[in-house]
């Protein structure tokens, strides 16, 4: 029976913690951008918000995949 890789599990949990921070930060940044559309910094702030949202989703998937790999092992590549 396979045991859980604890180091890999901790890495996955750290990624999920970063995801939670990004999940709150990205909407706040986007809200501030759309609230101040007449400001000259609208586009840079909006782009930063979209990038943060993208990284929140990406980091979430990577964190979940890392946790799954730590519990069940990596899938063998079939040729």
N, CA, C and O atoms as a CHARMM CRD file, in Angstrom:
* protein
*
  316
    1    1 UNK  N      0.82300  -1.18000   0.00000 PROA 1      0.00000
    2    1 UNK  CA     0.00000   0.00000   0.00000 PROA 1      0.00000
    3    1 UNK  C      0.87100   1.24900   0.00000 PROA 1      0.00000
    4    1 UNK  O      1.84200   1.34600   0.75000 PROA 1      0.00000
    5    2 UNK  N      0.51100   2.19100  -0.84300 PROA 2      0.00000
    6    2 UNK  CA     1.30100   3.40800  -1.01700 PROA 2      0.00000
    7    2 UNK  C      1.02700   4.40500   0.10500 PROA 2      0.00000
    8    2 UNK  O     -0.11500   4.58900   0.52600 PROA 2      0.00000
    9    3 UNK  N      2.09800   5.04600   0.58100 PROA 3      0.00000
   10    3 UNK  CA     1.98500   6.06100   1.61600 PROA 3      0.00000
   11    3 UNK  C      1.95400   7.44700   0.97800 PROA 3      0.00000
   12    3 UNK  O      2.42000   7.63400  -0.14600 PROA 3      0.00000
   13    4 UNK  N      1.40700   8.40400   1.70000 PROA 4      0.00000
   14    4 UNK  CA     1.34700   9.78500   1.23000 PROA 4      0.00000
   15    4 UNK  C      2.73500  10.41900   1.34200 PROA 4      0.00000
   16    4 UNK  O      3.39800  10.31000   2.37300 PROA 4      0.00000
   17    5 UNK  N      3.16100  11.07900   0.26800 PROA 5      0.00000
   18    5 UNK  CA     4.42200  11.81600   0.27000 PROA 5      0.00000
   19    5 UNK  C      4.18000  13.14800   0.98600 PROA 5      0.00000
   20    5 UNK  O      3.54900  14.05100   0.43500 PROA 5      0.00000
   21    6 UNK  N      4.68400  13.26000   2.20900 PROA 6      0.00000
   22    6 UNK  CA     4.37800  14.41000   3.05900 PROA 6      0.00000
   23    6 UNK  C      4.97200  15.71200   2.52800 PROA 6      0.00000
   24    6 UNK  O      4.34400  16.76500   2.63600 PROA 6      0.00000
   25    7 UNK  N      6.18500  15.65300   1.95300 PROA 7      0.00000
   26    7 UNK  CA     6.79100  16.87200   1.41300 PROA 7      0.00000
   27    7 UNK  C      5.97500  17.41000   0.23800 PROA 7      0.00000
   28    7 UNK  O      5.76100  18.61600   0.11200 PROA 7      0.00000
   29    8 UNK  N      5.53200  16.50900  -0.60200 PROA 8      0.00000
   30    8 UNK  CA     4.72600  16.90300  -1.75000 PROA 8      0.00000
   31    8 UNK  C      3.36900  17.44200  -1.29400 PROA 8      0.00000
   32    8 UNK  O      2.84400  18.37800  -1.89700 PROA 8      0.00000
   33    9 UNK  N      2.80400  16.86700  -0.24800 PROA 9      0.00000
   34    9 UNK  CA     1.53400  17.32600   0.29400 PROA 9      0.00000
   35    9 UNK  C      1.65900  18.74200   0.84700 PROA 9      0.00000
   36    9 UNK  O      0.77900  19.57400   0.63000 PROA 9      0.00000
   37   10 UNK  N      2.74000  19.01500   1.55500 PROA 10     0.00000
   38   10 UNK  CA     2.96700  20.35400   2.09900 PROA 10     0.00000
   39   10 UNK  C      3.11900  21.36500   0.96800 PROA 10     0.00000
   40   10 UNK  O      2.61600  22.48400   1.06700 PROA 10     0.00000
   41   11 UNK  N      3.80500  20.98500  -0.10000 PROA 11     0.00000
   42   11 UNK  CA     3.95400  21.86500  -1.25400 PROA 11     0.00000
   43   11 UNK  C      2.59200  22.17800  -1.86600 PROA 11     0.00000
   44   11 UNK  O      2.32000  23.32600  -2.21900 PROA 11     0.00000
   45   12 UNK  N      1.74800  21.17700  -1.99300 PROA 12     0.00000
   46   12 UNK  CA     0.40700  21.39900  -2.53300 PROA 12     0.00000
   47   12 UNK  C     -0.43200  22.29700  -1.65100 PROA 12     0.00000
   48   12 UNK  O     -1.17400  23.14200  -2.15100 PROA 12     0.00000
   49   13 UNK  N     -0.32300  22.12200  -0.33500 PROA 13     0.00000
   50   13 UNK  CA    -1.07100  22.96900   0.58600 PROA 13     0.00000
   51   13 UNK  C     -0.57600  24.41500   0.55800 PROA 13     0.00000
   52   13 UNK  O     -1.36800  25.34500   0.70300 PROA 13     0.00000
   53   14 UNK  N      0.72700  24.60400   0.37400 PROA 14     0.00000
   54   14 UNK  CA     1.26800  25.95900   0.23200 PROA 14     0.00000
   55   14 UNK  C      0.72700  26.62100  -1.03800 PROA 14     0.00000
   56   14 UNK  O      0.39700  27.80700  -1.03700 PROA 14     0.00000
   57   15 UNK  N      0.64100  25.84600  -2.11500 PROA 15     0.00000
   58   15 UNK  CA     0.08200  26.39100  -3.35600 PROA 15     0.00000
   59   15 UNK  C     -1.37500  26.77200  -3.17800 PROA 15     0.00000
   60   15 UNK  O     -1.81800  27.79100  -3.70700 PROA 15     0.00000
   61   16 UNK  N     -2.12100  25.97000  -2.44100 PROA 16     0.00000
   62   16 UNK  CA    -3.52100  26.30800  -2.19400 PROA 16     0.00000
   63   16 UNK  C     -3.64900  27.54100  -1.30500 PROA 16     0.00000
   64   16 UNK  O     -4.59600  28.31200  -1.46000 PROA 16     0.00000
   65   17 UNK  N     -2.72100  27.73800  -0.38600 PROA 17     0.00000
   66   17 UNK  CA    -2.73800  28.94400   0.43600 PROA 17     0.00000
   67   17 UNK  C     -2.48400  30.18500  -0.42500 PROA 17     0.00000
   68   17 UNK  O     -3.12600  31.22000  -0.24200 PROA 17     0.00000
   69   18 UNK  N     -1.54600  30.07000  -1.35800 PROA 18     0.00000
   70   18 UNK  CA    -1.28400  31.17300  -2.29000 PROA 18     0.00000
   71   18 UNK  C     -2.51200  31.42600  -3.15300 PROA 18     0.00000
   72   18 UNK  O     -2.82400  32.57300  -3.47300 PROA 18     0.00000
   73   19 UNK  N     -3.21100  30.35400  -3.53200 PROA 19     0.00000
   74   19 UNK  CA    -4.42200  30.48700  -4.32600 PROA 19     0.00000
   75   19 UNK  C     -5.48400  31.28000  -3.58600 PROA 19     0.00000
   76   19 UNK  O     -6.15400  32.12800  -4.17700 PROA 19     0.00000
   77   20 UNK  N     -5.64200  31.01200  -2.29700 PROA 20     0.00000
   78   20 UNK  CA    -6.64700  31.72800  -1.50900 PROA 20     0.00000
   79   20 UNK  C     -6.32500  33.22000  -1.46500 PROA 20     0.00000
   80   20 UNK  O     -7.22100  34.05500  -1.58900 PROA 20     0.00000
   81   21 UNK  N     -5.06100  33.55100  -1.29100 PROA 21     0.00000
   82   21 UNK  CA    -4.66200  34.96000  -1.27600 PROA 21     0.00000
   83   21 UNK  C     -4.95400  35.59800  -2.63300 PROA 21     0.00000
   84   21 UNK  O     -5.49400  36.70300  -2.69300 PROA 21     0.00000
   85   22 UNK  N     -4.60300  34.91600  -3.71500 PROA 22     0.00000
   86   22 UNK  CA    -4.85400  35.46200  -5.04800 PROA 22     0.00000
   87   22 UNK  C     -6.35000  35.54300  -5.36400 PROA 22     0.00000
   88   22 UNK  O     -6.78300  36.43600  -6.09300 PROA 22     0.00000
   89   23 UNK  N     -7.13300  34.62000  -4.82200 PROA 23     0.00000
   90   23 UNK  CA    -8.57800  34.64000  -5.07700 PROA 23     0.00000
   91   23 UNK  C     -9.23400  35.86300  -4.44400 PROA 23     0.00000
   92   23 UNK  O    -10.27700  36.30900  -4.92400 PROA 23     0.00000
   93   24 UNK  N     -8.66600  36.40500  -3.40400 PROA 24     0.00000
   94   24 UNK  CA    -9.19500  37.62800  -2.80900 PROA 24     0.00000
   95   24 UNK  C     -8.55500  38.87700  -3.41800 PROA 24     0.00000
   96   24 UNK  O     -9.21600  39.90800  -3.54500 PROA 24     0.00000
   97   25 UNK  N     -7.29200  38.79500  -3.79200 PROA 25     0.00000
   98   25 UNK  CA    -6.58200  39.95500  -4.30700 PROA 25     0.00000
   99   25 UNK  C     -7.03800  40.32900  -5.71200 PROA 25     0.00000
  100   25 UNK  O     -7.24400  41.50900  -5.99500 PROA 25     0.00000
  101   26 UNK  N     -7.19900  39.35100  -6.59500 PROA 26     0.00000
  102   26 UNK  CA    -7.55000  39.63000  -7.99000 PROA 26     0.00000
  103   26 UNK  C     -8.88800  40.35700  -8.12500 PROA 26     0.00000
  104   26 UNK  O     -8.94000  41.35400  -8.84400 PROA 26     0.00000
  105   27 UNK  N     -9.97000  39.92200  -7.48000 PROA 27     0.00000
  106   27 UNK  CA   -11.22100  40.67700  -7.61000 PROA 27     0.00000
  107   27 UNK  C    -11.15300  42.07800  -7.02500 PROA 27     0.00000
  108   27 UNK  O    -11.79000  42.99700  -7.54000 PROA 27     0.00000
  109   28 UNK  N    -10.38300  42.25200  -5.94900 PROA 28     0.00000
  110   28 UNK  CA   -10.24400  43.59100  -5.37000 PROA 28     0.00000
  111   28 UNK  C     -9.54900  44.51800  -6.34800 PROA 28     0.00000
  112   28 UNK  O     -9.97300  45.65800  -6.53700 PROA 28     0.00000
  113   29 UNK  N     -8.47800  44.03500  -6.97400 PROA 29     0.00000
  114   29 UNK  CA    -7.74900  44.85200  -7.94800 PROA 29     0.00000
  115   29 UNK  C     -8.63600  45.16000  -9.15300 PROA 29     0.00000
  116   29 UNK  O     -8.65100  46.29200  -9.63600 PROA 29     0.00000
  117   30 UNK  N     -9.36800  44.16900  -9.63700 PROA 30     0.00000
  118   30 UNK  CA   -10.26600  44.40900 -10.77400 PROA 30     0.00000
  119   30 UNK  C    -11.38200  45.37400 -10.40500 PROA 30     0.00000
  120   30 UNK  O    -11.75000  46.22200 -11.21800 PROA 30     0.00000
  121   31 UNK  N    -11.91900  45.26900  -9.21600 PROA 31     0.00000
  122   31 UNK  CA   -12.96200  46.19600  -8.76900 PROA 31     0.00000
  123   31 UNK  C    -12.43100  47.62600  -8.73300 PROA 31     0.00000
  124   31 UNK  O    -13.10300  48.55700  -9.17500 PROA 31     0.00000
  125   32 UNK  N    -11.22900  47.78900  -8.20500 PROA 32     0.00000
  126   32 UNK  CA   -10.63700  49.12700  -8.15600 PROA 32     0.00000
  127   32 UNK  C    -10.38300  49.68300  -9.55400 PROA 32     0.00000
  128   32 UNK  O    -10.52400  50.88300  -9.78800 PROA 32     0.00000
  129   33 UNK  N    -10.01200  48.81000 -10.47300 PROA 33     0.00000
  130   33 UNK  CA    -9.76900  49.26100 -11.84500 PROA 33     0.00000
  131   33 UNK  C    -11.07100  49.73100 -12.48600 PROA 33     0.00000
  132   33 UNK  O    -11.10700  50.79700 -13.10200 PROA 33     0.00000
  133   34 UNK  N    -12.12700  48.95600 -12.35100 PROA 34     0.00000
  134   34 UNK  CA   -13.39200  49.32200 -12.98900 PROA 34     0.00000
  135   34 UNK  C    -14.10500  50.46100 -12.27200 PROA 34     0.00000
  136   34 UNK  O    -14.94600  51.13700 -12.86400 PROA 34     0.00000
  137   35 UNK  N    -13.77800  50.67300 -11.01700 PROA 35     0.00000
  138   35 UNK  CA   -14.35500  51.80200 -10.28900 PROA 35     0.00000
  139   35 UNK  C    -13.73400  53.11900 -10.75300 PROA 35     0.00000
  140   35 UNK  O    -14.38000  54.16400 -10.67900 PROA 35     0.00000
  141   36 UNK  N    -12.50600  53.08000 -11.22300 PROA 36     0.00000
  142   36 UNK  CA   -11.78200  54.28300 -11.64400 PROA 36     0.00000
  143   36 UNK  C    -11.45800  54.22600 -13.13100 PROA 36     0.00000
  144   36 UNK  O    -10.29200  54.33000 -13.51200 PROA 36     0.00000
  145   37 UNK  N    -12.46900  54.06300 -13.97100 PROA 37     0.00000
  146   37 UNK  CA   -12.23400  53.91500 -15.41200 PROA 37     0.00000
  147   37 UNK  C    -11.70200  55.19300 -16.04900 PROA 37     0.00000
  148   37 UNK  O    -11.02700  55.12800 -17.07700 PROA 37     0.00000
  149   38 UNK  N    -11.98800  56.34200 -15.46700 PROA 38     0.00000
  150   38 UNK  CA   -11.51400  57.59400 -16.06200 PROA 38     0.00000
  151   38 UNK  C    -10.05400  57.88500 -15.72700 PROA 38     0.00000
  152   38 UNK  O     -9.45600  58.78900 -16.31100 PROA 38     0.00000
  153   39 UNK  N     -9.48400  57.14500 -14.81100 PROA 39     0.00000
  154   39 UNK  CA    -8.09500  57.33000 -14.40900 PROA 39     0.00000
  155   39 UNK  C     -7.16400  56.81100 -15.50000 PROA 39     0.00000
  156   39 UNK  O     -7.49300  55.86200 -16.21000 PROA 39     0.00000
  157   40 UNK  N     -5.99700  57.44300 -15.62500 PROA 40     0.00000
  158   40 UNK  CA    -5.04100  57.02600 -16.64800 PROA 40     0.00000
  159   40 UNK  C     -4.39600  55.68000 -16.33700 PROA 40     0.00000
  160   40 UNK  O     -3.80100  55.07400 -17.22800 PROA 40     0.00000
  161   41 UNK  N     -4.49500  55.19700 -15.10700 PROA 41     0.00000
  162   41 UNK  CA    -3.94000  53.89700 -14.73100 PROA 41     0.00000
  163   41 UNK  C     -4.95200  52.76100 -14.85000 PROA 41     0.00000
  164   41 UNK  O     -4.71500  51.66400 -14.34400 PROA 41     0.00000
  165   42 UNK  N     -6.07900  53.01600 -15.51700 PROA 42     0.00000
  166   42 UNK  CA    -7.11100  51.99100 -15.62900 PROA 42     0.00000
  167   42 UNK  C     -6.58500  50.73400 -16.29900 PROA 42     0.00000
  168   42 UNK  O     -6.74300  49.63800 -15.76100 PROA 42     0.00000
  169   43 UNK  N     -5.96500  50.87000 -17.45800 PROA 43     0.00000
  170   43 UNK  CA    -5.52000  49.68800 -18.20600 PROA 43     0.00000
  171   43 UNK  C     -4.41800  48.90400 -17.50200 PROA 43     0.00000
  172   43 UNK  O     -4.49500  47.67700 -17.45000 PROA 43     0.00000
  173   44 UNK  N     -3.39300  49.56500 -16.95800 PROA 44     0.00000
  174   44 UNK  CA    -2.37200  48.77200 -16.24300 PROA 44     0.00000
  175   44 UNK  C     -2.94100  48.02300 -15.03200 PROA 44     0.00000
  176   44 UNK  O     -2.57900  46.87000 -14.79600 PROA 44     0.00000
  177   45 UNK  N     -3.82100  48.66400 -14.26900 PROA 45     0.00000
  178   45 UNK  CA    -4.40000  48.00800 -13.10000 PROA 45     0.00000
  179   45 UNK  C     -5.32500  46.87600 -13.53200 PROA 45     0.00000
  180   45 UNK  O     -5.35700  45.82400 -12.89300 PROA 45     0.00000
  181   46 UNK  N     -6.07700  47.08400 -14.61300 PROA 46     0.00000
  182   46 UNK  CA    -6.96400  46.04400 -15.12300 PROA 46     0.00000
  183   46 UNK  C     -6.16100  44.83100 -15.60700 PROA 46     0.00000
  184   46 UNK  O     -6.54100  43.69000 -15.34200 PROA 46     0.00000
  185   47 UNK  N     -5.08200  45.06900 -16.29800 PROA 47     0.00000
  186   47 UNK  CA    -4.23100  43.98100 -16.78300 PROA 47     0.00000
  187   47 UNK  C     -3.61500  43.22100 -15.61100 PROA 47     0.00000
  188   47 UNK  O     -3.53900  41.99200 -15.63700 PROA 47     0.00000
  189   48 UNK  N     -3.17700  43.94700 -14.58700 PROA 48     0.00000
  190   48 UNK  CA    -2.61700  43.29000 -13.40000 PROA 48     0.00000
  191   48 UNK  C     -3.68100  42.42900 -12.72900 PROA 48     0.00000
  192   48 UNK  O     -3.37900  41.32400 -12.27800 PROA 48     0.00000
  193   49 UNK  N     -4.91700  42.91200 -12.65500 PROA 49     0.00000
  194   49 UNK  CA    -5.99700  42.13600 -12.05700 PROA 49     0.00000
  195   49 UNK  C     -6.29100  40.86500 -12.83900 PROA 49     0.00000
  196   49 UNK  O     -6.52000  39.81100 -12.24600 PROA 49     0.00000
  197   50 UNK  N     -6.28600  40.95500 -14.16300 PROA 50     0.00000
  198   50 UNK  CA    -6.53100  39.77500 -14.99000 PROA 50     0.00000
  199   50 UNK  C     -5.39500  38.76900 -14.83600 PROA 50     0.00000
  200   50 UNK  O     -5.63700  37.56300 -14.77800 PROA 50     0.00000
  201   51 UNK  N     -4.16500  39.25400 -14.77000 PROA 51     0.00000
  202   51 UNK  CA    -3.02000  38.35300 -14.57600 PROA 51     0.00000
  203   51 UNK  C     -3.10600  37.66300 -13.22300 PROA 51     0.00000
  204   51 UNK  O     -2.83000  36.46800 -13.11700 PROA 51     0.00000
  205   52 UNK  N     -3.48900  38.41100 -12.18000 PROA 52     0.00000
  206   52 UNK  CA    -3.64300  37.79600 -10.85300 PROA 52     0.00000
  207   52 UNK  C     -4.74400  36.74700 -10.86000 PROA 52     0.00000
  208   52 UNK  O     -4.60500  35.69800 -10.23300 PROA 52     0.00000
  209   53 UNK  N     -5.83500  37.02200 -11.56500 PROA 53     0.00000
  210   53 UNK  CA    -6.92600  36.04400 -11.65100 PROA 53     0.00000
  211   53 UNK  C     -6.46700  34.78600 -12.38300 PROA 53     0.00000
  212   53 UNK  O     -6.79200  33.67100 -11.97400 PROA 53     0.00000
  213   54 UNK  N     -5.70900  34.96600 -13.47000 PROA 54     0.00000
  214   54 UNK  CA    -5.18500  33.81600 -14.20600 PROA 54     0.00000
  215   54 UNK  C     -4.28800  32.96500 -13.30200 PROA 54     0.00000
  216   54 UNK  O     -4.40000  31.73900 -13.28800 PROA 54     0.00000
  217   55 UNK  N     -3.39900  33.61800 -12.54800 PROA 55     0.00000
  218   55 UNK  CA    -2.49900  32.87500 -11.67600 PROA 55     0.00000
  219   55 UNK  C     -3.24600  32.22400 -10.51200 PROA 55     0.00000
  220   55 UNK  O     -2.80600  31.19000 -10.00800 PROA 55     0.00000
  221   56 UNK  N     -4.35800  32.80200 -10.07900 PROA 56     0.00000
  222   56 UNK  CA    -5.15600  32.16500  -9.02900 PROA 56     0.00000
  223   56 UNK  C     -5.71300  30.83800  -9.52700 PROA 56     0.00000
  224   56 UNK  O     -5.66100  29.83500  -8.81500 PROA 56     0.00000
  225   57 UNK  N     -6.24100  30.82900 -10.74000 PROA 57     0.00000
  226   57 UNK  CA    -6.79300  29.59600 -11.30700 PROA 57     0.00000
  227   57 UNK  C     -5.67900  28.58200 -11.54800 PROA 57     0.00000
  228   57 UNK  O     -5.81500  27.40800 -11.20500 PROA 57     0.00000
  229   58 UNK  N     -4.57700  29.04200 -12.14000 PROA 58     0.00000
  230   58 UNK  CA    -3.45200  28.14400 -12.46000 PROA 58     0.00000
  231   58 UNK  C     -2.85200  27.54100 -11.19500 PROA 58     0.00000
  232   58 UNK  O     -2.59100  26.34000 -11.14100 PROA 58     0.00000
  233   59 UNK  N     -2.63300  28.37200 -10.17700 PROA 59     0.00000
  234   59 UNK  CA    -2.04700  27.88800  -8.94000 PROA 59     0.00000
  235   59 UNK  C     -2.99900  26.93200  -8.21700 PROA 59     0.00000
  236   59 UNK  O     -2.55900  25.97900  -7.57300 PROA 59     0.00000
  237   60 UNK  N     -4.29600  27.19000  -8.32600 PROA 60     0.00000
  238   60 UNK  CA    -5.26600  26.28500  -7.72800 PROA 60     0.00000
  239   60 UNK  C     -5.21700  24.90200  -8.35400 PROA 60     0.00000
  240   60 UNK  O     -5.20000  23.89400  -7.64700 PROA 60     0.00000
  241   61 UNK  N     -5.19300  24.85400  -9.68700 PROA 61     0.00000
  242   61 UNK  CA    -5.10400  23.56000 -10.36400 PROA 61     0.00000
  243   61 UNK  C     -3.79400  22.85100 -10.05300 PROA 61     0.00000
  244   61 UNK  O     -3.78200  21.64600  -9.80300 PROA 61     0.00000
  245   62 UNK  N     -2.68600  23.59700 -10.06800 PROA 62     0.00000
  246   62 UNK  CA    -1.39400  22.98200  -9.75500 PROA 62     0.00000
  247   62 UNK  C     -1.35700  22.46500  -8.31500 PROA 62     0.00000
  248   62 UNK  O     -0.79300  21.40200  -8.05500 PROA 62     0.00000
  249   63 UNK  N     -1.95100  23.20600  -7.38400 PROA 63     0.00000
  250   63 UNK  CA    -1.97400  22.76700  -5.99200 PROA 63     0.00000
  251   63 UNK  C     -2.79100  21.50100  -5.81400 PROA 63     0.00000
  252   63 UNK  O     -2.37500  20.58100  -5.10900 PROA 63     0.00000
  253   64 UNK  N     -3.96400  21.44900  -6.45700 PROA 64     0.00000
  254   64 UNK  CA    -4.79700  20.25400  -6.35100 PROA 64     0.00000
  255   64 UNK  C     -4.10700  19.06000  -6.99800 PROA 64     0.00000
  256   64 UNK  O     -4.14500  17.95600  -6.45500 PROA 64     0.00000
  257   65 UNK  N     -3.47800  19.26800  -8.14700 PROA 65     0.00000
  258   65 UNK  CA    -2.77100  18.17500  -8.81500 PROA 65     0.00000
  259   65 UNK  C     -1.59500  17.68900  -7.97000 PROA 65     0.00000
  260   65 UNK  O     -1.32100  16.49000  -7.92900 PROA 65     0.00000
  261   66 UNK  N     -0.90200  18.59700  -7.30200 PROA 66     0.00000
  262   66 UNK  CA     0.21700  18.20600  -6.45100 PROA 66     0.00000
  263   66 UNK  C     -0.28000  17.38100  -5.26400 PROA 66     0.00000
  264   66 UNK  O      0.34400  16.38600  -4.89400 PROA 66     0.00000
  265   67 UNK  N     -1.39200  17.78800  -4.67200 PROA 67     0.00000
  266   67 UNK  CA    -1.95400  17.02400  -3.55600 PROA 67     0.00000
  267   67 UNK  C     -2.39200  15.64400  -4.03000 PROA 67     0.00000
  268   67 UNK  O     -2.15200  14.65000  -3.34500 PROA 67     0.00000
  269   68 UNK  N     -3.02900  15.57500  -5.18800 PROA 68     0.00000
  270   68 UNK  CA    -3.46800  14.28000  -5.71500 PROA 68     0.00000
  271   68 UNK  C     -2.26500  13.37900  -6.00600 PROA 68     0.00000
  272   68 UNK  O     -2.30500  12.18100  -5.72600 PROA 68     0.00000
  273   69 UNK  N     -1.19300  13.95400  -6.56800 PROA 69     0.00000
  274   69 UNK  CA     0.00700  13.16400  -6.84000 PROA 69     0.00000
  275   69 UNK  C      0.66400  12.68200  -5.54500 PROA 69     0.00000
  276   69 UNK  O      1.22100  11.58600  -5.50200 PROA 69     0.00000
  277   70 UNK  N      0.59900  13.49700  -4.49300 PROA 70     0.00000
  278   70 UNK  CA     1.21200  13.07400  -3.23100 PROA 70     0.00000
  279   70 UNK  C      0.44900  11.91500  -2.60800 PROA 70     0.00000
  280   70 UNK  O      1.04500  11.06400  -1.94900 PROA 70     0.00000
  281   71 UNK  N     -0.86200  11.87500  -2.81000 PROA 71     0.00000
  282   71 UNK  CA    -1.66300  10.80200  -2.20600 PROA 71     0.00000
  283   71 UNK  C     -1.69100   9.53700  -3.04900 PROA 71     0.00000
  284   71 UNK  O     -1.58700   8.43200  -2.51800 PROA 71     0.00000
  285   72 UNK  N     -1.83000   9.69200  -4.34200 PROA 72     0.00000
  286   72 UNK  CA    -2.03900   8.53100  -5.19900 PROA 72     0.00000
  287   72 UNK  C     -0.86100   8.20400  -6.10400 PROA 72     0.00000
  288   72 UNK  O     -0.87500   7.16700  -6.76800 PROA 72     0.00000
  289   73 UNK  N      0.13400   9.03600  -6.15000 PROA 73     0.00000
  290   73 UNK  CA     1.28100   8.79400  -7.01500 PROA 73     0.00000
  291   73 UNK  C      1.03200   9.33500  -8.41600 PROA 73     0.00000
  292   73 UNK  O     -0.10700   9.58900  -8.81000 PROA 73     0.00000
  293   74 UNK  N      2.10700   9.50400  -9.15000 PROA 74     0.00000
  294   74 UNK  CA     1.98200   9.99300 -10.51900 PROA 74     0.00000
  295   74 UNK  C      1.46900   8.89700 -11.42400 PROA 74     0.00000
  296   74 UNK  O      1.73600   7.71500 -11.20700 PROA 74     0.00000
  297   75 UNK  N      0.72600   9.30300 -12.44500 PROA 75     0.00000
  298   75 UNK  CA     0.24800   8.32400 -13.42400 PROA 75     0.00000
  299   75 UNK  C      1.41300   7.88900 -14.30000 PROA 75     0.00000
  300   75 UNK  O      2.20000   8.72600 -14.74200 PROA 75     0.00000
  301   76 UNK  N      1.53100   6.60400 -14.55300 PROA 76     0.00000
  302   76 UNK  CA     2.59000   6.16400 -15.47100 PROA 76     0.00000
  303   76 UNK  C      2.22000   6.56300 -16.90100 PROA 76     0.00000
  304   76 UNK  O      1.06400   6.47200 -17.31500 PROA 76     0.00000
  305   77 UNK  N      3.22700   7.00300 -17.63000 PROA 77     0.00000
  306   77 UNK  CA     2.98900   7.40200 -19.01700 PROA 77     0.00000
  307   77 UNK  C      2.89100   6.16200 -19.87700 PROA 77     0.00000
  308   77 UNK  O      3.78600   5.31600 -19.87300 PROA 77     0.00000
  309   78 UNK  N      1.80200   6.05900 -20.61100 PROA 78     0.00000
  310   78 UNK  CA     1.62700   4.90300 -21.50000 PROA 78     0.00000
  311   78 UNK  C      2.15400   5.26000 -22.88900 PROA 78     0.00000
  312   78 UNK  O      1.92000   6.36100 -23.38800 PROA 78     0.00000
  313   79 UNK  N      2.85600   4.33300 -23.49400 PROA 79     0.00000
  314   79 UNK  CA     3.44100   4.57800 -24.80500 PROA 79     0.00000
  315   79 UNK  C      2.52600   4.14100 -25.90100 PROA 79     0.00000
  316   79 UNK  O      2.86400   4.27600 -27.07700 PROA 79     0.00000
